[in-house]
Structures are given as C-alpha cells and as structure tokens.
C-alpha cells in the first residue's frame, strides 16, 4: 500500500508534474510485474514519512514545513534531506516508534482517497490520457 499526497492540493506545477510521473512509473511497474500495488491519496499536510516491513522493522522520518514567499506557493515541504530512525518493533524505543507510525497510518487509512478519484481528475484536466487509468 502506497500513500501519496493529493496532487489537487498542490499549488506548484512542477511538483504536480513529478506526482504524475510517479503515478506513471508505479502504473508501469504494476503492469510489468503484475504486482498488487494499491495507491491511495491523502489531503493532510505531510509531517511524517516512513515504511514498515512485516510489522517488525520500521523506518521513519519527518518533513519540515516552512513559508516560501519567493514562489508564491505558501509552504515548502522538505523531507528527503532529513534523518531517519530505523528500529525493530521489539525494543523499548522501537515500540514507541511503531506505535507512532501505526497510529498515523491508521488515521491516513481512515481518510484515504481512492486512486481513481485523482486519476479521473487528471484525465478531466488533460494531464493524463483516458488509457492511463491505474486499473
């Protein structure tokens, strides 16, 4: 399962182009490897990023948000250059990280936006072709 920020909330055109490119790459991988890839979108401004592997190993980090008046986009969000915490669930520190991660993930899952909603938006706004639906 993969959660991506809802591109309808993004104000910067260059970032939306990157989001569409990511969508196309994932779609291509799904078709090439017949994988069971599920994409959902979320609207909440991102603050935490991470992955869990088999409910055992957690890799998590955070995003930093700051105003960016130079490009008139409101808030710039960076996370690719922030440190990560890697841990297993079965340590004292790891149990705290896994609880934080799982709580945030459950909240995202409860408010998820189906990939087809965003795909149809992109098709309607001529950012994707009709044949580029995810399914």
C-alpha positions in Angstrom: 0.0 0.0 0.0 1.3 3.4 -1.0 0.1 6.8 0.2 0.8 9.9 -1.9 -0.1 13.5 -1.3 -3.3 14.5 -3.2 -2.0 16.5 -6.2 -5.2 18.5 -6.3 -3.9 20.2 -3.1 -0.5 21.0 -4.7 -0.1 24.6 -5.9 3.3 24.3 -7.7 3.0 23.0 -11.3 6.5 21.4 -11.3 5.6 19.3 -8.2 2.3 18.1 -9.8 4.4 17.0 -12.9 6.6 15.0 -10.6 3.5 13.4 -9.0 2.1 12.5 -12.4 5.5 11.0 -13.3 5.5 8.9 -10.1 2.0 7.7 -10.9 3.0 6.6 -14.3 6.1 4.8 -13.0 4.1 2.9 -10.4 1.5 2.1 -13.0 4.2 0.7 -15.3 5.7 -1.4 -12.5 2.4 -2.8 -11.6 1.8 -3.9 -15.2 5.3 -5.2 -15.7 5.4 -7.3 -12.6 1.7 -8.0 -12.1 2.1 -6.7 -8.6 -0.6 -6.0 -6.1 0.1 -2.3 -5.7 -2.6 -0.2 -4.0 -2.3 3.6 -4.2 -4.3 5.9 -2.0 -4.0 9.7 -1.7 -4.3 11.9 1.4 -5.0 15.6 1.9 -3.5 16.2 5.3 -0.2 18.2 5.0 2.6 15.7 5.4 4.6 15.6 8.6 5.7 12.0 9.0 7.2 9.6 6.4 8.1 6.0 6.8 7.8 2.4 5.9 7.1 -0.7 7.9 8.3 -4.2 6.8 6.3 -7.2 8.0 5.1 -5.3 11.1 8.6 -5.7 12.5 11.1 -3.3 11.1 10.3 0.4 10.9 12.0 3.2 9.1 10.5 6.6 9.8 11.5 10.3 9.4 9.8 13.7 9.3 9.1 16.5 7.0 9.9 20.2 7.7 7.5 22.9 6.6 8.5 26.5 6.1 7.0 29.5 4.2 8.2 30.1 0.7 7.1 33.6 -0.5 9.6 33.5 -3.4 7.4 31.1 -5.5 4.0 32.1 -4.1 3.2 28.5 -3.1 2.6 29.1 0.6 4.5 26.4 2.3 7.5 24.4 1.1 7.8 20.9 2.5 11.1 19.0 2.6 11.9 15.6 3.9 14.3 14.0 1.5 17.2 15.6 3.4 16.0 14.8 7.0 17.4 12.0 9.1 15.5 8.7 9.6 15.1 6.5 12.6 15.4 2.7 11.9 14.4 0.3 14.5 12.6 -3.0 15.2 9.3 -3.2 17.0 10.6 -5.3 19.8 12.8 -2.9 21.5 11.7 -0.2 24.0 12.5 2.6 21.6 11.1 0.7 18.7 7.8 0.1 20.3 7.3 3.8 20.7 8.2 4.4 17.0 5.9 1.6 15.8 3.0 3.0 17.9 3.5 6.4 16.5 3.8 5.1 12.9 0.8 2.7 13.2 -1.4 5.5 14.7 -0.6 7.9 11.9 -1.0 5.2 9.3 -4.5 4.2 10.7 -5.6 7.8 10.5 -4.4 8.1 6.9 -6.2 4.9 6.0 -9.4 6.1 7.6 -9.4 9.3 5.4 -7.9 7.8 2.2 -8.8 9.0 -1.3 -9.2 6.3 -3.9 -6.7 6.4 -6.8 -9.5 6.6 -9.3 -10.8 9.9 -7.9 -7.5 11.6 -8.6 -6.9 9.7 -11.9 -10.3 10.9 -13.2 -9.4 14.5 -12.1 -6.2 14.3 -14.1 -8.0 12.9 -17.2 -10.7 15.6 -17.0 -8.0 18.3 -16.7 -6.0 16.8 -19.6 -3.0 15.8 -17.5 -3.5 12.1 -18.3 -4.9 10.3 -21.3 -8.0 8.2 -20.9 -6.0 5.0 -21.4 -3.7 5.8 -18.4 -6.1 4.7 -15.6 -4.5 2.7 -12.9 -6.6 -0.4 -13.1 
